[in-house]
Amino acid sequence: MYARALVFWWLLLLVLPGRPAAAQGTTPLNPAAPPLSASPAATSPPDSARKATLPPAHPVRPVSIMLLTEATDQPLLRPYRYRLAVPDSLAALREVRALVLALQADAYLTASADELRWRHDTLQVRLYVGEKFRWARVRNGNLGDGLLTRAGFRDKLFQQQPLRPQEWAKLQENILREAENQGFPFATIGLDSVALTGTEVEGRVVLRRGPAVVFDSIQIIGKTKTKTRFLTKYLQLEPGQPFSQQRVLEAARRLRQLPYLQVKAEPEVRFAQGRARVFFLLEDRTSNQFDAIVGVLPNPNPGVGQKRVQITGDVTLNLRNINGGGKGVGLQWRKLDANSQLLDAQYLHPAFFGTPLELSGSFNLLKQDTLFLTTRPRLQFAYPTALAGRLAVFVEWRASRLLSVDSTLRQLPANIDSRYSSYGLDYTWNTLDDPYFPRRGLLVSGQAAIGTKVISRNGGLRSDIYEDIPLRTRQISLGLRAERYLRIGRAGVLLTRLRGEALLNERLFLNDLFRLGGLATLRGFNELNFYASQYAVGTAEFRQFTGSDAYVFLFVDQAYLRRNLPNDPYPQDTPTGLGAGLSFRTAAGQFQFVYALGRSSQQRLALSTGKIHFGITSRF
């Protein structure tokens, strides 16, 4: 009867409404006192004998634990790991308490340490294990089947299974989480109609939803020009929608991804009259960007009238959060060598027509010496998903034409006139803690596109050279990027990165291929030095921060390149780049200096081929 009474009071805690708290399904032992609790009346000693004696007063020395149990309980203790020799008396009490908690967590709900006696350096413990309790059946009270399923409830988990308090507490938390994400943040959960038959427990899960709550508005506190209307659409916290704690947490993560805002504190929610108002403490950060980088590269094969050193340039202009509406414009121009140039332009329009959709457009132009000119416009719609994700669909057009033609050729040249239209999907998952100087987090981005490639006949070439190639083919492009930032010590950060792309087509030409090399892709080599139809670049970089925005770093880049071109003398390569650099803030902006060495099948690792890049990034 005593054991039944103890279980009844434990089940009463389950029935009481409220969130799964520490008192629900835990041992009655007091953590600050010796672990004493009740045992069945048949084995209970008198009250005077049940009183635990204090450990003897003597210098701290090792203590032995002696467990006194029934013969039938001894085999039940074998799966549990516990120590019988501990450093001191306090550790002995903690070890006994941990063993009792482990037994109760494993469905031995009446397990207890009934008596503690000190004998010099030995602690004698009369341990009662008891019987294992089981769920007879847990029935659905007033919950929808869909809610229970999403919470992880399965009939087989709560039917003729051991009654483990942790599993019941986890189910309660899952149900309450589902309820608070559906507009019921004050819901409580309990077990109703409890029946105890022997050691089997039966009951009904009952949810008391409480008042329904909807979003009221968001409030911005701090010095920022960002408009509340834009953030309401961007964070998807529309007035009148059911309250969702998950959306509030996701809003904080998404705000940290914006380069023009700094989150000063976690969002706060205030409830009144069935409505929830969310407060954000934000400040503007200098995000508009102007870069001017100069590169000094040795000219390996200087021609007549050419210098042994080449000067390259890179100018970037980015305007973000225009008029506080999140819009952005970007422009980048690079001079790769004496006759080659690269131009990139982007436009971003978030909350397009008052929806969560983001509209963006980009334009890329590459002029490669006097060989060819390639343009690539792109239009994209993106939808921010839950848990820091972003799904995008896009359409892209690519056109390449020859700038000079040798009419005497009797075979196809290395470059060709072509155009390519494709449709694709792009997904990005971003948990970086800072968009400029991340210390921890993960960034994963994947892209796939499919389209039709059309080869155009050039009037300056013989028409018969096009007879042996298909002029209209299917082409597939794939891309992957993964970055992980891991803290090392107090100020160290390890960056590991993997980037790769693949181009699949029956017949590829040189101006169809991906370009890489240089500061942004493969350090230690000239800008866009390599052509590849498939490539993968792995990077390991250690950064030692000396301030919030200043660090020195060491890096190594290892790449694998492949070119699917007919009669290619170098179909694959494994270039390696390594070096060091530093970055710090000055009055004029963020200064960066990088020195890198590269090794490939066409370039040996030597100081004479080293690459120096330096420049200033000015944000305003």
HUSULPE-V589131 format. One record per pair of residues at least 24 apart in sequence whose C-alpha atoms are under 10 Angstrom apart, sorted by the first residue. I is the first residue (numbers start at 0). J is the second residue. If there is no record, write none. Layout:
BEGIN
((I J) (I J))
END
This chain:
BEGIN
((0 39) (0 40) (0 41) (1 37) (1 38) (1 39) (1 40) (1 41) (1 43) (1 109) (2 37) (2 38) (2 39) (2 40) (2 41) (2 108) (2 109) (2 110) (2 129) (2 130) (2 198) (3 39) (3 109) (3 195) (3 196) (3 197) (3 198) (4 39) (5 36) (5 37) (5 38) (5 39) (5 108) (5 109) (6 108) (6 109) (6 132) (6 195) (6 198) (6 200) (7 193) (7 194) (7 195) (9 108) (9 109) (10 190) (10 191) (10 193) (10 194) (10 195) (10 200) (10 202) (11 189) (11 190) (11 191) (11 193) (12 189) (12 190) (13 164) (13 167) (13 168) (13 171) (13 188) (13 189) (13 190) (13 191) (13 193) (14 188) (14 189) (14 190) (14 191) (14 192) (14 193) (14 202) (14 203) (14 204) (14 205) (15 187) (15 188) (15 189) (15 190) (15 191) (16 186) (16 187) (16 188) (16 189) (16 190) (16 191) (16 205) (16 206) (16 207) (17 171) (17 175) (17 185) (17 186) (17 187) (17 188) (17 189) (17 206) (17 207) (18 168) (18 171) (18 172) (18 174) (18 175) (18 185) (18 186) (18 187) (18 188) (18 189) (19 165) (19 167) (19 168) (19 169) (19 170) (19 171) (19 172) (19 175) (19 187) (19 188) (19 189) (20 168) (20 171) (20 172) (21 168) (23 164) (23 165) (23 167) (23 168) (24 103) (24 104) (24 108) (24 162) (24 163) (24 164) (24 165) (24 166) (24 167) (24 168) (25 100) (25 103) (25 104) (25 108) (25 164) (25 165) (25 168) (26 96) (26 99) (26 100) (26 101) (26 102) (26 103) (26 104) (26 108) (26 109) (26 110) (26 111) (26 164) (27 100) (27 109) (27 111) (28 96) (28 99) (28 100) (28 111) (28 112) (29 96) (30 92) (30 93) (30 96) (30 97) (31 92) (31 93) (32 92) (32 93) (32 96) (33 89) (33 91) (33 92) (33 93) (33 95) (33 96) (33 112) (33 114) (33 115) (34 92) (34 93) (34 94) (34 95) (34 96) (34 97) (34 99) (34 100) (34 111) (34 112) (34 113) (34 114) (34 115) (35 95) (35 96) (35 99) (35 111) (35 112) (35 113) (35 114) (35 115) (35 126) (36 99) (36 109) (36 110) (36 111) (36 112) (36 113) (36 114) (36 127) (37 109) (37 110) (37 111) (37 112) (37 113) (37 114) (37 127) (38 109) (38 110) (38 111) (38 112) (38 113) (38 126) (38 127) (38 128) (38 129) (39 109) (39 110) (39 111) (39 113) (39 127) (39 129) (42 69) (42 113) (42 127) (43 113) (43 114) (43 127) (44 113) (44 114) (48 113) (48 114) (48 115) (48 116) (49 112) (49 113) (49 114) (49 115) (49 116) (49 125) (50 113) (50 114) (50 115) (50 116) (51 113) (51 114) (51 115) (51 116) (51 117) (51 124) (52 114) (52 115) (52 116) (52 117) (53 88) (53 115) (53 116) (53 117) (54 88) (54 89) (54 92) (54 115) (54 116) (54 117) (54 118) (54 119) (54 120) (54 121) (54 122) (55 88) (55 117) (55 118) (55 119) (55 120) (56 119) (57 119) (57 120) (58 87) (59 86) (59 87) (59 88) (59 89) (59 120) (60 85) (60 86) (60 87) (60 88) (60 120) (61 85) (61 86) (61 87) (61 88) (61 90) (61 91) (61 120) (61 121) (62 86) (62 87) (62 88) (62 89) (62 90) (62 91) (62 117) (62 119) (62 120) (62 121) (62 122) (63 87) (63 88) (63 91) (63 117) (63 118) (63 119) (63 120) (63 121) (63 122) (63 123) (64 88) (64 91) (64 92) (64 94) (64 95) (64 117) (64 120) (64 121) (64 122) (64 123) (64 124) (65 115) (65 116) (65 121) (65 122) (65 123) (65 124) (65 125) (65 126) (66 95) (66 112) (66 115) (66 122) (66 123) (66 124) (66 125) (66 126) (66 127) (67 112) (67 114) (67 123) (67 124) (67 125) (67 126) (67 127) (68 112) (68 124) (68 125) (68 126) (68 127) (68 128) (69 125) (69 126) (69 127) (69 128) (69 129) (71 128) (71 129) (72 126) (72 127) (72 128) (72 129) (72 130) (73 126) (73 128) (75 102) (75 128) (75 129) (76 102) (76 128) (83 121) (83 122) (84 121) (87 120) (88 117) (88 120) (88 121) (88 122) (91 121) (91 122) (92 122) (92 124) (95 122) (95 124) (95 126) (98 126) (99 126) (99 127) (99 128) (102 128) (102 129) (102 131) (102 163) (103 128) (103 129) (103 131) (103 132) (103 162) (103 163) (103 164) (103 165) (104 161) (104 162) (104 163) (104 164) (104 165) (104 166) (105 131) (105 132) (105 161) (105 162) (105 163) (105 164) (105 165) (106 130) (106 131) (106 132) (106 133) (106 134) (106 160) (106 161) (106 162) (106 163) (106 164) (106 165) (107 131) (107 132) (107 133) (107 161) (107 162) (107 163) (107 198) (108 132) (108 162) (108 163) (108 164) (108 198) (130 197) (130 198) (131 161) (131 162) (131 163) (131 198) (131 199) (132 159) (132 160) (132 161) (132 162) (132 163) (132 195) (132 197) (132 198) (132 199) (132 200) (133 157) (133 158) (133 159) (133 160) (133 161) (133 162) (133 163) (133 197) (133 198) (133 199) (133 200) (133 201) (134 158) (134 159) (134 160) (134 161) (134 162) (134 163) (134 195) (134 198) (134 199) (134 200) (134 201) (134 202) (135 159) (135 160) (135 161) (135 162) (135 194) (135 195) (135 196) (135 198) (135 199) (135 200) (135 201) (135 202) (136 160) (136 194) (136 199) (136 200) (136 201) (136 202) (136 203) (137 190) (137 191) (137 193) (137 200) (137 201) (137 202) (137 203) (137 204) (138 190) (138 191) (138 192) (138 201) (138 202) (138 203) (138 204) (138 205) (139 190) (139 202) (139 203) (139 204) (139 205) (139 206) (140 189) (140 190) (140 191) (140 192) (140 202) (140 203) (140 204) (140 205) (140 206) (141 203) (141 204) (141 205) (141 206) (141 207) (142 174) (142 204) (142 205) (142 206) (142 207) (142 208) (143 206) (146 173) (146 174) (146 175) (146 177) (146 178) (147 173) (147 174) (147 177) (147 204) (148 174) (149 173) (149 174) (149 177) (150 174) (150 175) (150 176) (150 177) (150 178) (157 200) (157 201) (158 199) (158 200) (158 201) (159 199) (159 200) (159 201) (160 199) (161 199) (161 200) (162 198) (162 199) (162 200) (171 204) (171 206) (174 206) (175 206) (175 207) (175 208) (176 243) (176 244) (176 245) (177 243) (177 244) (177 245) (178 206) (178 207) (178 208) (178 209) (178 242) (178 243) (178 244) (179 208) (179 211) (179 212) (179 241) (179 242) (179 243) (179 244) (179 245) (180 241) (180 242) (180 243) (180 244) (180 245) (180 246) (180 247) (181 211) (181 212) (181 213) (181 240) (181 241) (181 242) (181 243) (181 244) (181 245) (182 208) (182 209) (182 210) (182 211) (182 212) (182 213) (182 214) (182 240) (182 241) (182 242) (182 243) (182 244) (182 273) (182 274) (182 275) (183 207) (183 208) (183 209) (183 210) (183 211) (183 212) (183 213) (183 241) (183 242) (183 243) (183 244) (183 273) (184 208) (184 209) (184 210) (184 211) (184 212) (184 213) (184 242) (184 243) (184 244) (184 270) (185 209) (185 210) (185 211) (185 212) (186 210) (186 211) (210 272) (210 273) (210 274) (211 241) (211 242) (211 272) (211 273) (211 274) (212 239) (212 240) (212 241) (212 242) (212 243) (212 270) (212 271) (212 272) (212 273) (212 274) (212 275) (213 237) (213 238) (213 239) (213 240) (213 241) (213 242) (213 243) (213 270) (213 272) (213 273) (213 274) (213 275) (213 276) (214 238) (214 239) (214 240) (214 241) (214 242) (214 243) (214 268) (214 270) (214 273) (214 274) (214 275) (214 276) (214 277) (215 239) (215 240) (215 241) (215 242) (215 269) (215 270) (215 271) (215 273) (215 274) (215 275) (215 276) (215 277) (216 274) (216 275) (216 276) (216 277) (216 278) (217 266) (217 267) (217 268) (217 275) (217 276) (217 277) (217 278) (217 279) (218 266) (218 267) (218 276) (218 277) (218 278) (218 279) (218 280) (219 266) (219 277) (219 278) (219 279) (219 280) (219 281) (219 282) (220 263) (220 278) (220 279) (220 280) (220 281) (220 282) (221 262) (221 263) (221 279) (221 280) (221 281) (221 282) (221 283) (222 280) (222 281) (222 282) (222 283) (222 284) (223 259) (223 260) (223 261) (223 280) (223 281) (223 282) (223 283) (223 284) (223 323) (224 260) (224 282) (224 283) (224 320) (224 321) (224 322) (224 323) (224 324) (225 259) (225 260) (225 281) (225 282) (225 283) (225 320) (225 321) (225 322) (225 323) (225 324) (225 325) (226 320) (226 322) (226 323) (226 324) (226 325) (227 323) (227 324) (228 323) (228 324) (228 350) (228 353) (229 323) (229 324) (229 325) (229 326) (229 349) (229 350) (229 351) (229 353) (229 354) (229 355) (230 254) (230 323) (230 324) (230 325) (230 349) (230 350) (231 350) (231 353) (231 355) (232 349) (232 350) (232 351) (232 352) (232 353) (232 354) (232 355) (232 356) (233 324) (233 325) (233 349) (233 350) (233 351) (233 353) (233 354) (233 355) (233 356) (233 357) (233 382) (233 383) (234 350) (234 355) (234 383) (235 350) (235 354) (235 355) (235 383) (236 276) (236 277) (238 274) (238 275) (238 276) (239 274) (239 275) (240 274) (241 274) (241 275) (242 273) (242 274) (242 275) (242 276) (243 275) (244 268) (245 385) (245 386) (246 385) (246 386) (247 277) (248 385) (248 386) (249 384) (249 385) (249 386) (249 387) (250 279) (250 385) (250 386) (250 387) (251 279) (251 387) (252 385) (252 386) (252 387) (252 429) (252 430) (252 431) (252 432) (253 383) (253 385) (253 386) (253 387) (253 388) (253 429) (253 430) (254 279) (254 281) (255 430) (255 431) (255 432) (255 433) (255 434) (256 387) (256 429) (256 430) (256 431) (256 432) (256 433) (256 434) (256 435) (257 284) (257 286) (257 319) (257 320) (257 325) (257 433) (257 434) (258 283) (258 284) (258 285) (258 286) (258 287) (258 319) (258 320) (258 433) (258 434) (258 435) (259 283) (259 284) (259 285) (259 286) (259 287) (259 318) (259 319) (259 320) (259 323) (259 325) (259 434) (260 284) (260 285) (260 286) (260 320) (261 285) (261 433) (283 320) (284 618) (284 619) (285 319) (285 617) (285 618) (285 619) (286 317) (286 318) (286 319) (286 320) (286 435) (286 617) (286 618) (286 619) (287 316) (287 317) (287 318) (287 319) (287 320) (287 321) (287 327) (287 328) (287 329) (287 617) (287 618) (287 619) (288 315) (288 316) (288 317) (288 318) (288 319) (288 329) (288 588) (288 616) (288 617) (288 618) (288 619) (289 314) (289 315) (289 316) (289 317) (289 318) (289 329) (289 330) (289 331) (289 588) (289 615) (289 616) (289 617) (289 618) (289 619) (290 314) (290 315) (290 316) (290 317) (290 331) (290 588) (290 589) (290 590) (290 614) (290 615) (290 616) (290 617) (290 618) (291 315) (291 316) (291 332) (291 333) (291 613) (291 614) (291 615) (291 616) (291 617) (292 333) (292 590) (292 591) (292 592) (292 612) (292 613) (292 614) (292 615) (292 616) (293 333) (293 334) (293 611) (293 612) (293 613) (293 614) (293 615) (294 334) (294 335) (294 517) (294 518) (294 525) (294 526) (294 610) (294 611) (294 612) (294 613) (294 614) (295 525) (295 609) (295 610) (295 611) (295 612) (295 613) (296 336) (296 524) (296 525) (296 526) (296 608) (296 609) (296 610) (296 611) (296 612) (297 525) (297 607) (297 608) (297 609) (297 610) (297 611) (298 336) (298 525) (298 608) (299 602) (299 607) (299 608) (305 337) (309 335) (309 336) (309 337) (310 334) (310 335) (310 336) (310 337) (311 335) (311 336) (311 337) (311 339) (311 340) (311 525) (311 526) (311 612) (312 336) (312 340) (312 612) (312 614) (313 340) (313 341) (313 342) (313 614) (314 342) (314 614) (314 616) (315 342) (315 343) (315 344) (315 616) (315 617) (316 344) (316 616) (316 617) (316 618) (317 344) (317 345) (317 346) (317 618) (318 346) (318 618) (318 619) (319 346) (319 347) (320 347) (320 348) (320 349) (321 348) (324 348) (324 349) (324 350) (325 349) (325 350) (326 350) (326 357) (326 358) (326 359) (327 359) (328 359) (328 360) (328 361) (329 361) (330 361) (330 362) (331 363) (332 364) (333 365) (333 526) (334 366) (334 526) (335 365) (335 366) (335 367) (335 368) (335 517) (335 525) (335 526) (335 527) (335 528) (336 367) (336 368) (336 525) (336 526) (337 368) (338 366) (338 367) (338 368) (338 369) (338 370) (339 365) (339 366) (339 367) (339 368) (339 369) (339 370) (339 371) (339 372) (340 364) (340 365) (340 366) (340 367) (340 368) (340 372) (341 365) (341 366) (341 367) (341 373) (341 374) (342 366) (342 374) (343 374) (343 375) (343 376) (344 376) (345 376) (345 377) (345 378) (346 378) (347 379) (347 380) (348 380) (349 380) (349 381) (349 382) (350 382) (351 380) (354 382) (355 381) (355 382) (355 383) (355 384) (356 380) (356 381) (356 382) (356 383) (356 390) (356 391) (357 381) (357 382) (357 383) (357 389) (357 391) (358 382) (358 391) (358 393) (359 393) (360 393) (360 394) (360 395) (361 395) (362 395) (362 396) (363 397) (364 397) (364 398) (364 399) (365 399) (366 399) (366 402) (367 401) (367 402) (367 510) (368 402) (369 401) (369 402) (369 403) (369 404) (370 400) (370 401) (370 402) (370 403) (370 404) (370 413) (370 414) (370 415) (370 510) (371 399) (371 400) (371 401) (371 402) (371 403) (371 404) (371 414) (371 415) (371 416) (371 510) (372 398) (372 399) (372 400) (372 401) (372 402) (372 416) (372 510) (373 397) (373 398) (373 399) (373 400) (373 401) (373 416) (373 417) (373 418) (373 510) (373 511) (374 398) (374 399) (374 400) (374 418) (375 399) (375 418) (375 419) (375 420) (377 420) (377 421) (377 422) (378 422) (379 422) (379 423) (379 424) (379 425) (380 424) (380 425) (381 424) (381 425) (381 426) (382 426) (383 426) (383 427) (383 428) (384 426) (384 427) (384 428) (385 428) (386 428) (386 429) (386 430) (387 427) (387 428) (387 429) (387 430) (387 431) (387 442) (388 426) (388 427) (388 428) (388 429) (388 430) (388 442) (388 443) (388 444) (389 425) (389 426) (389 427) (389 428) (389 429) (389 444) (390 424) (390 425) (390 426) (390 427) (390 428) (390 444) (390 445) (391 423) (391 424) (391 425) (391 426) (391 427) (391 446) (392 422) (392 423) (392 424) (392 425) (392 426) (392 446) (392 447) (392 448) (393 421) (393 422) (393 423) (393 424) (393 425) (393 448) (394 420) (394 421) (394 422) (394 423) (394 424) (394 448) (394 449) (394 450) (395 419) (395 420) (395 421) (395 422) (395 423) (395 448) (395 449) (395 450) (396 420) (396 421) (396 422) (396 450) (397 421) (397 452) (397 511) (398 452) (398 453) (398 454) (398 511) (399 454) (399 455) (399 510) (399 511) (400 455) (400 457) (400 510) (401 457) (401 459) (401 510) (403 459) (404 457) (404 458) (404 459) (404 460) (405 459) (405 460) (405 461) (406 457) (406 458) (406 459) (406 460) (406 461) (407 459) (407 460) (407 461) (408 459) (408 460) (408 461) (408 464) (409 460) (409 461) (409 462) (409 463) (409 464) (410 460) (410 461) (410 463) (410 464) (410 465) (411 460) (411 461) (411 463) (411 464) (411 465) (411 467) (411 468) (411 508) (412 460) (412 464) (412 508) (412 509) (413 507) (413 508) (413 509) (413 510) (413 564) (413 565) (414 507) (414 508) (414 509) (414 510) (414 511) (415 454) (415 455) (415 456) (415 457) (415 507) (415 508) (415 509) (415 510) (415 511) (416 453) (416 454) (416 455) (416 456) (416 457) (416 508) (416 510) (416 511) (417 452) (417 453) (417 454) (417 455) (417 456) (417 457) (417 470) (417 471) (417 508) (417 510) (417 511) (418 451) (418 452) (418 453) (418 454) (418 455) (418 471) (418 511) (419 449) (419 450) (419 451) (419 452) (419 453) (419 454) (419 471) (419 472) (419 473) (419 474) (419 511) (420 448) (420 449) (420 450) (420 451) (420 452) (420 453) (420 474) (421 447) (421 448) (421 449) (421 450) (421 451) (421 452) (421 473) (421 474) (421 475) (421 476) (422 447) (422 448) (422 449) (422 450) (422 451) (422 475) (423 447) (423 448) (423 449) (423 450) (423 475) (423 476) (423 477) (424 448) (424 449) (424 477) (425 477) (425 478) (425 479) (426 479) (427 479) (427 480) (427 481) (428 481) (429 481) (429 482) (430 483) (431 482) (431 483) (431 484) (432 484) (435 548) (436 544) (436 547) (436 548) (436 549) (436 550) (437 483) (437 484) (437 485) (437 486) (437 492) (437 494) (437 548) (438 483) (438 484) (438 485) (438 486) (438 487) (438 490) (438 491) (438 492) (438 493) (438 494) (438 542) (438 544) (439 483) (439 484) (439 485) (439 486) (439 487) (439 492) (439 493) (439 494) (440 482) (440 483) (440 484) (440 485) (440 486) (440 494) (441 481) (441 482) (441 483) (441 484) (441 485) (441 494) (441 495) (441 496) (442 480) (442 481) (442 482) (442 483) (442 484) (442 496) (443 479) (443 480) (443 481) (443 482) (443 483) (443 496) (443 497) (443 498) (444 478) (444 479) (444 480) (444 481) (444 482) (444 498) (445 477) (445 478) (445 479) (445 480) (445 481) (445 498) (445 499) (445 500) (446 476) (446 477) (446 478) (446 479) (446 480) (446 500) (447 475) (447 476) (447 477) (447 478) (447 479) (447 500) (447 501) (448 474) (448 475) (448 476) (448 477) (448 478) (448 502) (449 473) (449 474) (449 475) (449 476) (449 477) (449 503) (450 474) (450 475) (450 476) (451 475) (451 504) (452 504) (468 505) (468 506) (469 505) (469 506) (470 506) (471 505) (472 504) (472 505) (472 506) (473 503) (473 504) (473 505) (474 502) (474 503) (474 504) (474 505) (474 506) (474 507) (475 501) (475 502) (475 503) (475 504) (476 500) (476 501) (476 502) (476 503) (476 504) (476 532) (476 533) (477 501) (477 502) (477 503) (477 533) (478 502) (478 533) (478 534) (478 535) (479 535) (480 535) (480 536) (481 537) (482 537) (482 538) (483 539) (484 540) (484 541) (485 541) (486 541) (486 542) (487 541) (487 542) (487 543) (488 543) (489 543) (489 544) (490 542) (490 543) (490 544) (490 545) (490 546) (490 547) (490 550) (491 541) (491 542) (491 543) (491 544) (491 545) (491 550) (491 551) (491 552) (492 540) (492 541) (492 542) (492 543) (492 544) (492 550) (492 552) (493 539) (493 540) (493 541) (493 542) (493 543) (493 552) (493 553) (493 554) (494 538) (494 539) (494 540) (494 541) (494 542) (494 554) (495 537) (495 538) (495 539) (495 540) (495 541) (495 554) (496 536) (496 537) (496 538) (496 539) (496 540) (496 556) (497 535) (497 536) (497 537) (497 538) (497 539) (497 556) (497 557) (497 558) (498 534) (498 535) (498 536) (498 537) (498 538) (498 558) (499 533) (499 534) (499 535) (499 536) (499 537) (499 558) (499 559) (499 560) (500 531) (500 532) (500 533) (500 534) (500 535) (500 536) (500 560) (501 531) (501 532) (501 533) (501 534) (501 535) (501 561) (502 531) (502 532) (502 533) (502 534) (502 562) (502 563) (503 532) (503 533) (503 563) (504 532) (504 563) (505 563) (506 563) (506 564) (506 565) (507 532) (507 562) (507 563) (507 564) (507 565) (508 532) (508 562) (508 563) (508 564) (508 565) (509 562) (509 563) (509 564) (512 562) (512 563) (512 564) (513 562) (515 560) (516 574) (516 576) (517 576) (517 595) (517 610) (517 612) (518 593) (518 594) (518 595) (518 610) (518 611) (518 612) (520 556) (520 558) (521 555) (521 556) (521 557) (521 558) (521 574) (521 575) (521 576) (521 577) (521 595) (521 597) (522 554) (522 555) (522 556) (522 557) (522 574) (522 575) (522 576) (522 577) (522 578) (522 593) (522 594) (522 595) (522 596) (522 597) (522 609) (522 610) (522 611) (522 612) (523 555) (523 556) (523 574) (523 575) (523 576) (523 577) (523 578) (523 593) (523 594) (523 595) (523 596) (523 597) (523 598) (523 604) (523 608) (523 609) (523 610) (523 611) (523 612) (524 574) (524 575) (524 576) (524 595) (524 596) (524 597) (524 598) (524 599) (524 602) (524 608) (524 609) (524 610) (525 597) (525 608) (525 609) (525 610) (529 560) (529 561) (529 562) (529 572) (529 574) (530 560) (530 561) (530 562) (531 559) (531 560) (531 561) (531 562) (531 563) (531 564) (531 570) (531 571) (531 572) (532 560) (532 561) (532 562) (532 563) (532 564) (532 570) (532 571) (533 559) (533 560) (533 561) (533 562) (533 563) (533 571) (534 558) (534 559) (534 560) (534 561) (534 562) (534 571) (534 572) (534 573) (535 559) (535 560) (535 561) (535 573) (536 560) (536 573) (536 574) (536 575) (537 575) (538 575) (538 576) (538 577) (539 577) (540 577) (540 578) (540 579) (541 579) (542 579) (542 580) (542 581) (542 582) (543 581) (544 581) (544 582) (544 583) (545 582) (545 583) (546 583) (546 584) (547 583) (547 584) (548 582) (548 583) (548 584) (548 589) (549 581) (549 582) (549 583) (549 584) (549 585) (549 589) (549 590) (549 591) (550 580) (550 581) (550 582) (550 583) (550 584) (550 591) (551 579) (551 580) (551 581) (551 582) (551 583) (551 591) (551 592) (551 593) (552 578) (552 579) (552 580) (552 581) (552 582) (552 593) (553 577) (553 578) (553 579) (553 580) (553 581) (553 593) (553 594) (553 595) (554 578) (554 579) (554 580) (554 595) (555 579) (555 595) (555 596) (555 597) (556 597) (557 597) (557 598) (558 599) (569 600) (569 601) (571 600) (572 599) (572 600) (572 601) (573 598) (573 599) (573 600) (574 598) (574 599) (574 600) (574 601) (574 602) (574 603) (575 599) (575 604) (576 604) (576 609) (577 604) (577 609) (578 609) (578 610) (580 611) (580 612) (580 613) (581 613) (582 613) (582 614) (582 615) (583 615) (584 615) (584 616) (584 617) (585 615) (585 616) (585 617) (586 617) (587 615) (587 616) (587 617) (587 618) (588 614) (588 615) (588 616) (588 617) (588 618) (588 619) (589 614) (589 615) (589 616) (589 617) (589 618) (590 614) (590 615) (590 616) (590 617) (591 615) (591 616))
END
